[in-house]
């Protein structure tokens, strides 16, 4: 009888080996809770770093846009001065010193605009472009090509890609 009991007794290692088949070992891999925590924290860190990078880029774009908008607003405030100087230049006068002073002031204002990167456009003979011109009048002239600016009432101003003021023109049909 003692032999039968020894045959029936099974060690705990044998029981463990029998219960863990290769299939069971593949489906239930051992996961370390510290590794999971590390992966979560690492993922959180990467997301935070990406959010910060996006915030930095967005802030830089807003800063650049604010500077450009401020410059465009300042130029827009100076446009009535430009218009008045242009009208003064077109008026006939016998006082040459007065005319020379107006010309010098206008030259200085145009050079300031050029230094700021402002482009002045809208000349007689230009091809009409609705993106930069505002046609307030049309004229029928058989000698003038179609869509040609025949008269300029107000010059247009562009700062980079932004139109500060559209040119007010008359167009031939």
QUINOR-V198679 format. One line per field, one symbol per residue. psi: psi as a letter, one per 40 degrees, with the letter a starting at -180 (. if undefined). burial: b if it has 24 or more other C-alpha atoms within 12 Angstrom, else e. A space follows every 10 residues. Layout:
# QUINOR-V198679
psi = ???
burial = ???
This chain:
# QUINOR-V198679
psi = ddddddddhh iddddddddg iddddddgih hhdddddddd dddddddddd dddddddddd dddddddddd dddddddedd ddddddddde hhiehddddd dddddddddd dddddefhhh igiheihhhe deihheiiih hdehiifhhd ihdhiihhgb ehhdhihhih ih.
burial = eeeeeeeeee eeeeeeeeee eeeeeeeeee eeeeeeeeee eeeeeeeeee eeeeeeeeee eeeeeeebee bbeebbeebe ebeebbeeee eeeeeeeeee ebeeebeebb eebeeeebbb bbbbebbbee ebbbbeeeee eeeeeebbbb bbbbbbbbbe eebbbbbbbb bbe
